[in-house]
Amino acid sequence: MSPRRILEEAQAKNLDIIALTDHNTALNCPTLLSLAKNTNIVVFPGLEITSREEVHILALFEHLEEALDMGQWIYPSLTEFPYDAEKYGDQVYVDENEVILGEVSVYLGQACSYTLEEIVDTIHQHNGLAIPSHIDRPGSGLLDNLGFLLPQEKTRFDAIELSRYYWLSPFPIPNKEDYPCLSSSDAHFPEAIGTLVSTIDTEEKSWQGFCKALHERQIKAGIFPSNI
């Protein structure tokens, strides 16, 4: 998805805050942030990192530089092997007019060599939020890969993200009440943007307002658009 198309879909869905978290890279974040400057949409730059344990974790940041630094930290930890663009799709980053600026040659869908704990530490060192993605989803969720969710003081996760499958058919998650919960569309194609959202009770549509709402548990997750 190009940043321009992402923004168009977010505007059409009347979203207030979105995050761009491509797998293991933040290279399209500069363009999306630039495009969003003249809109009412707040964009958090970030990445969705795959840990050595093959757990997906969101790294969200206030500032672009922090997200790009995180991407530079991750990149050398990815294994170089022949990438088949026809099979997995292009890995390009583009400008505001969708002109290709470059292409990543390393497969971004793979796990990096860092552990989950190392990734959480580094996200926090970059002033970011560490949030395990779709923890209930088979294959790349924390629960499926590790089999447990420890109390928050041990994981230092800032929140957890529950997928649409959890909200459609909730089940007990040990220590879930320790964490603020989020839901997002986890969109991999434009039409999926905004199909699942969270509502945030804050007077300040900003990074600070988002973090305050997380801390105070003023976020309602599992909202499908027809229910807003």
N, C-alpha and C positions, 0 to 999 in steps of 0.2 A: 504494500500500500504506500502510495506517495504521501508525504506530509500534506500536500494541498488537498488530496482526496479525504484524508483523515479529518482535516479541519472542516471541509464542506459537510461531511456526514455528521460531525459533532454539532455544527450549527443547525443543521436540519433537525436534529434530535433535541435541540434546546438544552444541551449539556452546559454546565457551568465550569466544571473542572475536569480535565482529562490528563492522562499520563501516557507518554510514549515509551514503551519498554520493549524494544526489539530484543530478540535473543542474543545475549552476550555482546551487544554493541549499542552505542549511543550516537552513531554517526549521522542519523537522520534527525536528531533532536535540534541541531542549530537551525535548520530550515523551518521546522514546525514552530519553534519559538519565534522566529522572525515573522512568519506569516500571521501568527496569533496576536502580534503586537497591536494590530488595528481592530481587534475584535473584543468581545466581552468574555472570551473563554480564557481561563487560566490553564497553562500547561506546565506540568511537572516533568522535567527530563529524567530519564532513568534507563534501566536495563532489566531484563529478566534473565538472571544468571542461573546456569545449571551447575550445581556443585559436583564434586567428585562422587558423592553418594547418589547422583542423578536426581537430586531434589531441586525443583525450580524455586527461586526466591526473587522477589521484586526488590530492586534497589531504587528508591525514589529520592530525588534531590530538589533543593530549592534553586540552585544555580547550575547553569549549563556546564561551567568548568568542572564542577565536582563530578557530574555524570561522565564527561569526557575523560577525566582522569581515571575514573573507575573502569571505563572501557579499555584504556591503555594498560591498566593493571591486569585485566582479564586476558587480553589478546595473546600475550606470550605463553599463557598457560593452556592454550588450545593446540591440539595436535595437528600438524601439517599432514594432510593426505589429499589425493586428487579429489577435486570437488566437481560433481556432476550437476551443472546448472539446469540441464533439461529435466533431470529427475527431481531435484529439490527446489528449483526456482532460482531466480536471480537474487544476488545479494548486493544490490547497488545502493548507493546513497546519492541523493539528488538535490538540486537547488530549487528555488521557489517556482521556477517555470518547468520543473520536472526534467531538467537537463541532467544527465548522469554526470556526477562529479568523480565517481570512482566505484570500484567493485572490490569486495572483500574476497580474498582467495581461499581463506580457511573456512571450513564448514562451521557455521555459527550455531547449528542445532545440537552440537555435541556437548558433553560435560567438560568442564575445565578441570584442572588438576588441584584446585583448592578445595579444602573441606568446607562444610557448611559453617563451622565455627570461625574459620579464617575469613570467610566472606562477610559474615555478620560483623566481625571486628573491623574489617576494612571499610564497610559501608558506614559504620559509626565514626570511624576516623575521618571520613569525608563528609561528616555532618548529615548523613542520609538516614532514611528509614528502611529497616530490614523487615520484609513481610513475606513469609512463605506463600507462594502462589497456589491457588486451588488445592489446598492441602488434602482434600478428600478425594481427589480425582485419581483413578488408577494410572499407573505408568510413571508419572512425574510428580505426584503429590507426596508431601512429607509423610502422611500416614501410611500410604501404600509402600513406600520405600523403606521407612524406618520402623513403622509399626506402632509408633507412640508419639505423643506430644507432651513434653515435659512442662512443668510450671514455668511461668514467664521469667522468674528470677534466674532460672538456669539457662534458658535459651536466649534471653535478651531480645527476642523478636518484639518489634514495636506494635504489631497487630498480626492477624492471620486473615488470609483471603479464602472464603468459601465459594465453591463453584456453584453453578446453576443446579447441578445434580443434588447437592445438599439441600438446597431450598425447595426443590421439588419433592424430595423424599428425605426429610431430616432424620438423623440417627445420632446416638450419643457419641460425643468426642471427649475423651478424658482431658481435663484441664482447660477445656474451651472457655469456661467462664473467666479464666485468668486474663483473657486477651480481648482487646477491641476487635470486632469483626468487620471485614469489608467484603463487598461483592463488586465485581466489574465484569464487563462483557468478555474480557480476554480475547478480543477480536483479532482474527487472522485474515479477515477480508472485510471490505468496507461496510457491507450490509449488516454485519454483526455488531457494529459499533452502537452502543447504547441499548443493547437488548437485555442487559442486566446492569443495574447501577446501585449505588448507595446514596442515601440522602444525608446531608451534613447540616446539623443545626448550628450555624455560626453566622454572626453578623459580618464577618470579614472573609471575603472570598479570596483567600491568599494561602500561601504556605503556612504562615503563622496561625491562621484561622483553622486550617486543616489539622495541624499538629495539636492545637488546643482542643479541638473537637475529639480527636483520637484519645488524648489524655483523659478527657472528661467523659468519654464514652457517649458522646453526643452524635453518634453515627448510627443510622439504621441501614442494615445491609439486606440483601436479598429482595430488592425491589425490581420487579419487571415493569417495563414502561407503561403498560396498561393500568398498573396499580398506582402510578404517581398522582 
